[in-house]
Amino acid sequence: MTLSAPGRRVAIIDGVRTPFAKAGTTLKGFGAIELGKLAVAELIHRTDLDPASIDLLAFGTVIPSVLAPNIAREIALMPLLPKGVQAWSVSRACASANQAITDAADQIALGHAEVAIAGGAESLSNVPILHSRGFSDALVAASRAKTTGQRLAALAAIRPRDLVPVTPAIAEPTTGETMGQSADKMAKINGITREAQDALALASHLNAAAGVADGRLGAEIVPVLPADGRGAPLTADNGVRSDTTAAQLAKLKPVFDRRYGTVTAGNASPLTDGGAAVLLMREDAAKAAGFTPKAYIRGYAYAALDPGEQLLQAPVLAAPLALRRAGLTLAEMDLVEMHEAFAAQVCSNLAGFESQAWAERAGETKPLGAVDRDRLNVMGGSIAIGHPFGATGARVTTTLVNELVRRGGRYGLMTVCAAGGLGFSMVVEAA
């Protein structure tokens, strides 16, 4: 199997997303399934794609609905699509949409499909709240009871402590560390200063604000009517701040390690709602149907490391492999998109690209090299735009491809860190 066979390359036709909104704000009335449907429907309309031509739909989410866990199939069952479209859901933490995209690309490369939609969605405004084991056991016993007396007896076993819900937390099950704590630890290990983190966060906001002002970011977005039907359509991400300054960021207090930490609300990505999708096609099928590809997938790779080490450093292991599979070097990349979970993580990943020790660990003889900051996240990143876990990978793909084409560049590299010590990287080539 190859992603670069003549005429059979996997083409990225286009990408679309909803606005990204901070959790609990303008998109709180939408669940992940609804956000995914909005992105997919707009993608089909915008590209004038015949729904009957779609072979498969792969979609990612990190926190699925307990009532409808297969988000991909629920989206595929919207009236716009034929009921025979095969669909499956994936979850690779923050790289879930990337997993969906590469799953779809693999099916195309294998000759099992010609047209695919892949992406992801997340509603962190609608996270399931878990009850205690005691409360759950009582409810199950009551549901199985055959008489009213048995049902009342089961419910009578509930104690006040059983009514305390389990508070959601973005923490590693194996280590107990939250993402923010891990980012703080990475900053200490890699000598990443608070000033460097704030500078990267400032660049994220200013670059994104420029993309909003000239319409580049808005071109990716489908306007969304508020869930209650009141007010104007939502047309922009609500986390981008054009008025952010270095002085304002410097005033913010550390959130996780309040005494020695450097991670703040200003240099970390916010909890976010949103959905995103991309259209993939086999090169010859795209051209036969009259579609003009924007880019092609040259190579990709996943990697993993011990979550107790440096949780978000695995992209440093994935990127060399992706570049090797693409037959290219970092120096040949016109643009680099690096998911910004935390500024500390981005700075650590960048330092890893220049490290001989990390190079050898990735099986290379020398480091990838330094990333030109003028080519990094030129449209801003997740710190400003937002980070709906399941959707970010499709957003990064869309942003990178669009800007690569606009600038007349040829190659682009993306990386995404993910919970569990996972990392992803992909190389794209402009059409």
C-alpha positions as CSV (number, residue, x, y, z in Angstrom):
1,M,0.0,0.0,0.0
2,T,1.2,3.5,-0.8
3,L,-0.2,7.0,-0.5
4,S,1.8,8.2,-3.4
5,A,1.0,5.8,-6.3
6,P,0.5,7.7,-9.6
7,G,-3.2,8.5,-10.1
8,R,-4.1,6.8,-6.8
9,R,-2.8,9.4,-4.4
10,V,-5.2,10.4,-1.6
11,A,-6.4,13.9,-2.4
12,I,-7.7,16.5,0.2
13,I,-10.4,18.3,-1.7
14,D,-11.6,20.7,1.0
15,G,-12.4,21.1,4.7
16,V,-15.1,22.9,6.7
17,R,-15.7,23.5,10.4
18,T,-18.2,25.1,12.7
19,P,-17.1,28.1,14.7
20,F,-15.1,27.0,17.7
21,A,-16.6,28.3,21.0
22,K,-15.5,28.1,24.6
23,A,-17.4,25.5,26.5
24,G,-20.5,26.8,28.1
25,T,-20.9,29.7,25.7
26,T,-22.5,30.1,22.2
27,L,-22.5,26.4,21.1
28,K,-23.6,24.9,24.4
29,G,-27.0,24.1,23.0
30,F,-25.5,21.6,20.5
31,G,-24.2,18.1,21.2
32,A,-21.2,16.7,19.3
33,I,-23.5,14.8,16.9
34,E,-25.2,18.0,15.9
35,L,-21.9,19.8,15.5
36,G,-20.6,17.0,13.3
37,K,-23.7,17.1,11.1
38,L,-23.4,20.8,10.6
39,A,-19.8,20.4,9.4
40,V,-20.5,17.4,7.2
41,A,-23.6,19.0,5.6
42,E,-21.7,22.2,4.8
43,L,-18.8,20.3,3.3
44,I,-21.2,18.4,1.0
45,H,-23.0,21.6,-0.1
46,R,-19.8,23.7,-0.4
47,T,-18.1,21.1,-2.7
48,D,-21.3,20.2,-4.6
49,L,-20.6,16.6,-3.8
50,D,-23.1,14.0,-4.8
51,P,-24.0,12.3,-1.5
52,A,-24.5,9.0,-3.4
53,S,-20.8,9.0,-4.3
54,I,-19.7,8.8,-0.6
55,D,-18.2,5.4,0.2
56,L,-17.6,5.9,3.9
57,L,-17.6,8.4,6.8
58,A,-15.1,8.2,9.7
59,F,-15.5,10.5,12.7
60,G,-13.7,11.0,15.9
61,T,-14.8,12.1,19.4
62,V,-13.1,11.8,22.8
63,I,-16.1,12.0,25.1
64,P,-18.9,10.2,23.4
65,S,-22.6,10.4,24.3
66,V,-23.6,7.5,26.5
67,L,-26.9,7.5,24.6
68,A,-25.5,7.5,21.1
69,P,-21.8,6.4,21.3
70,N,-21.3,5.8,17.6
71,I,-21.1,9.4,16.5
72,A,-20.1,8.6,12.9
73,R,-23.1,6.4,12.2
74,E,-25.5,9.0,13.7
75,I,-24.0,11.6,11.4
76,A,-24.2,9.3,8.4
77,L,-27.9,8.8,9.1
78,M,-28.8,12.4,8.5
79,P,-31.4,12.8,5.7
80,L,-28.8,14.2,3.3
81,L,-26.8,11.0,3.1
82,P,-27.8,7.5,1.7
83,K,-28.4,5.1,4.5
84,G,-25.9,2.7,3.0
85,V,-22.9,4.9,3.7
86,Q,-20.6,2.8,6.0
87,A,-19.5,4.7,9.1
88,W,-17.3,4.2,12.1
89,S,-16.1,6.2,15.1
90,V,-12.6,6.4,16.4
91,S,-10.9,7.8,19.5
92,R,-7.2,8.6,19.8
93,A,-7.6,11.4,22.3
94,C,-6.8,14.8,20.8
95,A,-5.7,13.2,17.5
96,S,-9.1,11.5,17.0
97,A,-9.9,13.4,13.8
98,N,-6.4,12.6,12.5
99,Q,-7.1,9.0,13.1
100,A,-10.4,9.3,11.2
101,I,-8.6,11.0,8.3
102,T,-5.8,8.4,8.1
103,D,-8.3,5.6,8.4
104,A,-10.2,7.0,5.5
105,A,-7.0,7.6,3.5
106,D,-5.9,4.0,4.1
107,Q,-9.2,2.7,2.7
108,I,-8.7,4.8,-0.4
109,A,-5.1,3.8,-0.8
110,L,-6.1,0.1,-0.5
111,G,-8.7,0.6,-3.3
112,H,-11.6,-0.1,-0.9
113,A,-13.0,3.4,-1.4
114,E,-12.8,6.4,-3.7
115,V,-14.7,9.1,-1.8
116,A,-14.6,9.6,2.0
117,I,-15.5,12.2,4.6
118,A,-13.5,12.2,7.8
119,G,-13.4,14.5,10.8
120,G,-14.5,14.9,14.4
121,A,-16.6,16.8,16.9
122,E,-16.7,17.6,20.6
123,S,-19.1,19.2,22.9
124,L,-17.3,19.9,26.2
125,S,-20.4,21.9,27.3
126,N,-22.3,18.5,27.4
127,V,-19.9,16.2,29.2
128,P,-21.7,13.2,30.8
129,I,-21.7,13.5,34.6
130,L,-21.0,10.2,36.4
131,H,-22.6,9.1,39.6
132,S,-21.0,7.0,42.3
133,R,-20.9,3.2,42.2
134,G,-23.4,3.0,45.1
135,F,-25.9,5.2,43.3
136,S,-25.5,3.2,40.0
137,D,-25.9,-0.1,41.8
138,A,-29.1,1.1,43.4
139,L,-30.5,2.2,40.1
140,V,-29.6,-1.0,38.4
141,A,-31.2,-3.0,41.2
142,A,-34.3,-0.9,41.0
143,S,-34.6,-1.4,37.3
144,R,-34.5,-5.1,37.7
145,A,-37.0,-5.2,40.6
146,K,-40.2,-7.1,39.8
147,T,-42.4,-5.5,42.5
148,T,-42.9,-2.0,43.9
149,G,-41.6,-3.1,47.3
150,Q,-38.3,-4.5,45.8
151,R,-37.9,-1.2,43.8
152,L,-38.4,0.9,46.9
153,A,-36.0,-1.3,48.9
154,A,-33.3,-0.9,46.3
155,L,-33.7,2.9,46.3
156,A,-33.7,3.0,50.1
157,A,-30.1,1.7,50.0
158,I,-28.9,5.0,48.6
159,R,-26.9,7.1,51.1
160,P,-26.2,10.8,50.9
161,R,-22.6,10.2,49.9
162,D,-23.9,8.2,46.9
163,L,-25.5,11.3,45.5
164,V,-22.2,13.1,45.1
165,P,-21.3,13.1,41.3
166,V,-17.9,12.2,40.0
167,T,-16.3,15.5,38.9
168,P,-15.0,15.3,35.3
169,A,-11.2,15.8,35.0
170,I,-8.8,15.8,32.1
171,A,-6.3,13.5,33.9
172,E,-4.3,10.4,33.0
173,P,-5.8,7.3,34.4
174,T,-2.3,5.7,34.7
175,T,-0.6,8.6,36.5
176,G,-3.4,10.8,37.9
177,E,-1.7,13.8,36.4
178,T,-3.9,16.4,34.7
179,M,-2.8,17.7,31.3
180,G,-1.9,21.0,32.8
181,Q,0.3,19.4,35.5
182,S,2.0,17.4,32.7
183,A,2.6,20.6,30.7
184,D,4.1,22.3,33.8
185,K,6.4,19.3,34.3
186,M,7.5,19.5,30.6
187,A,8.3,23.2,31.0
188,K,10.6,22.4,34.0
189,I,12.3,19.4,32.3
190,N,13.0,21.3,29.0
191,G,13.8,24.7,30.6
192,I,10.8,26.4,28.9
193,T,10.4,29.9,30.5
194,R,7.1,31.6,31.3
195,E,8.2,34.4,28.9
196,A,8.6,31.9,26.0
197,Q,5.2,30.4,26.7
198,D,3.5,33.8,26.8
199,A,5.3,34.9,23.6
200,L,4.0,31.8,21.8
201,A,0.4,32.4,23.1
202,L,0.6,36.0,22.0
203,A,1.6,35.0,18.5
204,S,-1.3,32.5,18.4
205,H,-3.8,35.2,19.2
206,L,-2.3,37.9,16.9
207,N,-1.9,35.5,13.9
208,A,-5.5,34.2,14.4
209,A,-6.8,37.8,14.7
210,A,-5.1,38.6,11.4
211,G,-6.8,35.6,9.8
212,V,-10.1,36.7,11.1
213,A,-9.6,40.3,9.9
214,D,-8.8,39.3,6.3
215,G,-11.3,36.5,6.1
216,R,-9.0,33.5,5.8
217,L,-10.2,31.9,9.0
218,G,-13.8,32.8,8.3
219,A,-13.6,31.0,5.0
220,E,-13.2,27.7,6.8
221,I,-16.4,28.2,8.9
222,V,-20.0,27.4,8.3
223,P,-22.3,30.0,10.0
224,V,-24.3,28.4,12.8
225,L,-27.7,29.6,13.9
226,P,-28.0,29.6,17.8
227,A,-29.7,26.5,19.1
228,D,-32.6,28.5,20.4
229,G,-33.1,30.2,17.1
230,R,-32.6,33.6,18.5
231,G,-30.0,36.1,17.4
232,A,-27.6,36.3,14.5
233,P,-25.7,33.4,13.1
234,L,-22.4,32.5,14.8
235,T,-19.7,33.1,12.2
236,A,-16.4,33.3,14.2
237,D,-14.4,31.6,16.9
238,N,-15.0,33.3,20.2
239,G,-11.6,32.7,21.8
240,V,-9.5,34.8,19.5
241,R,-8.4,38.1,21.1
242,S,-6.9,40.7,18.9
243,D,-6.3,43.0,22.0
244,T,-4.1,40.5,23.9
245,T,-0.7,41.9,25.0
246,A,2.4,40.5,26.5
247,A,1.8,42.6,29.6
248,Q,-1.7,41.1,30.1
249,L,-0.5,37.6,29.7
250,A,2.3,38.2,32.2
251,K,-0.2,39.2,34.9
252,L,-2.0,35.9,34.8
253,K,-1.3,33.5,37.7
254,P,-0.3,29.8,37.3
255,V,-3.2,27.5,37.3
256,F,-1.9,24.0,38.1
257,D,1.4,24.5,40.1
258,R,0.5,27.8,41.8
259,R,3.8,28.2,43.5
260,Y,6.4,27.1,40.8
261,G,4.3,26.6,37.7
262,T,4.3,28.6,34.5
263,V,1.1,27.3,32.8
264,T,-1.7,29.8,32.9
265,A,-5.1,30.2,31.4
266,G,-3.5,32.5,28.9
267,N,-0.9,30.1,27.5
268,A,-3.1,27.0,27.4
269,S,-5.9,26.1,25.0
270,P,-9.5,26.5,26.4
271,L,-12.1,23.8,26.7
272,T,-14.0,24.2,23.5
273,D,-17.1,23.0,21.5
274,G,-16.9,22.5,17.7
275,G,-17.0,20.1,14.7
276,A,-14.9,19.8,11.6
277,A,-14.7,17.6,8.5
278,V,-12.6,17.1,5.4
279,L,-13.4,15.5,2.0
280,L,-10.9,12.9,0.7
281,M,-10.9,11.3,-2.7
282,R,-8.7,9.1,-4.8
283,E,-6.8,11.3,-7.2
284,D,-8.0,9.9,-10.5
285,A,-11.6,9.6,-9.2
286,A,-11.5,13.3,-8.1
287,K,-10.3,14.5,-11.5
288,A,-12.8,12.3,-13.3
289,A,-15.6,13.9,-11.3
290,G,-14.4,17.4,-11.9
291,F,-12.9,18.1,-8.5
292,T,-9.7,20.1,-8.0
293,P,-7.6,18.7,-5.1
294,K,-6.0,21.2,-2.8
295,A,-3.4,18.8,-1.6
296,Y,-2.3,15.2,-1.3
297,I,-1.2,13.2,1.7
298,R,2.5,12.3,1.4
299,G,3.0,10.4,4.6
300,Y,1.9,10.1,8.2
301,A,3.0,8.4,11.4
302,Y,1.9,7.8,15.0
303,A,4.1,7.4,18.1
304,A,3.8,6.8,21.8
305,L,5.8,7.2,25.0
306,D,5.3,6.6,28.7
307,P,2.6,9.0,29.9
308,G,4.5,9.4,33.2
309,E,7.5,10.8,31.3
310,Q,6.6,13.8,29.1
311,L,3.0,13.3,28.3
312,L,2.8,15.5,25.2
313,Q,6.2,15.0,23.7
314,A,5.4,12.1,21.3
315,P,5.0,14.3,18.2
316,V,8.8,14.6,18.4
317,L,8.9,10.8,17.7
318,A,6.2,10.9,15.1
319,A,7.4,13.7,12.9
320,P,10.7,12.2,11.9
321,L,8.9,9.0,10.8
322,A,6.3,10.9,8.9
323,L,9.0,12.9,7.1
324,R,11.0,9.8,6.3
325,R,7.9,8.1,4.9
326,A,7.2,11.2,2.8
327,G,10.8,11.2,1.6
328,L,11.3,14.8,2.7
329,T,13.0,16.9,5.4
330,L,11.9,19.5,7.8
331,A,13.9,22.1,5.9
332,E,11.7,21.5,2.8
333,M,8.5,22.3,4.7
334,D,6.9,25.6,3.7
335,L,4.6,25.6,6.7
336,V,4.4,23.8,10.0
337,E,1.1,23.4,12.0
338,M,1.6,22.3,15.5
339,H,-1.4,21.7,17.7
340,E,-1.2,24.0,20.7
341,A,-2.5,22.1,23.7
342,F,-0.2,24.3,25.8
343,A,2.5,26.7,24.9
344,A,4.8,24.7,27.2
345,Q,4.1,21.6,25.0
346,V,4.7,23.4,21.7
347,C,8.0,24.9,23.0
348,S,9.0,21.5,24.3
349,N,8.2,19.8,21.0
350,L,10.2,22.5,19.1
351,A,13.2,21.9,21.4
352,G,12.8,18.2,20.8
353,F,13.1,18.7,17.1
354,E,16.6,20.2,17.7
355,S,17.7,17.6,20.2
356,Q,20.2,14.9,19.3
357,A,18.9,12.6,22.1
358,W,15.3,12.8,20.8
359,A,16.6,12.3,17.3
360,E,18.4,9.1,18.3
361,R,15.3,7.9,20.2
362,A,13.3,8.4,17.0
363,G,15.8,6.3,15.0
364,E,17.5,9.3,13.3
365,T,21.2,10.1,13.2
366,K,20.7,13.8,13.5
367,P,18.0,16.2,14.8
368,L,15.2,17.4,12.4
369,G,16.4,21.0,13.0
370,A,14.8,24.3,14.1
371,V,11.4,25.3,12.9
372,D,11.3,28.8,11.4
373,R,8.8,30.6,13.7
374,D,7.6,32.7,10.7
375,R,6.3,29.4,9.2
376,L,4.8,28.0,12.4
377,N,1.0,28.3,13.1
378,V,0.8,31.3,10.8
379,M,-3.0,31.4,11.2
380,G,-2.8,31.0,15.0
381,G,-3.3,27.8,16.8
382,S,-5.5,26.0,19.4
383,I,-4.6,28.5,22.2
384,A,-6.5,31.2,20.3
385,I,-8.8,29.3,18.1
386,G,-9.8,26.7,20.6
387,H,-9.5,22.9,21.0
388,P,-12.6,20.7,20.7
389,F,-10.7,17.4,21.4
390,G,-12.3,15.3,18.6
391,A,-12.3,18.1,16.0
392,T,-8.9,19.7,16.2
393,G,-7.1,17.3,13.8
394,A,-9.5,18.1,11.0
395,R,-9.2,21.9,11.8
396,V,-5.4,21.7,11.7
397,T,-5.6,19.8,8.4
398,T,-8.0,22.3,6.8
399,T,-6.0,25.4,8.0
400,L,-2.7,24.0,6.8
401,V,-3.9,23.0,3.4
402,N,-5.7,26.3,2.8
403,E,-2.8,28.4,3.8
404,L,-0.3,26.3,1.9
405,V,-2.3,26.8,-1.3
406,R,-2.8,30.5,-0.7
407,R,0.9,31.1,-0.2
408,G,1.9,29.0,-3.2
409,G,3.9,26.6,-1.0
410,R,4.5,23.0,-1.7
411,Y,4.9,21.0,1.5
412,G,3.4,21.3,4.9
413,L,4.0,19.4,8.2
414,M,1.4,19.0,11.0
415,T,1.8,17.5,14.5
416,V,-0.7,16.8,17.2
417,C,0.0,15.7,20.7
418,A,-2.6,13.6,22.5
419,A,-3.4,12.1,26.0
420,G,-1.9,8.8,26.9
421,G,1.5,9.9,25.6
422,L,0.4,9.7,22.0
423,G,1.6,11.8,19.0
424,F,0.7,12.2,15.4
425,S,2.4,13.8,12.4
426,M,1.4,14.1,8.7
427,V,3.1,15.6,5.6
428,V,0.9,17.1,2.9
429,E,1.8,18.3,-0.6
430,A,0.0,21.1,-2.4
431,A,-1.7,20.0,-5.6
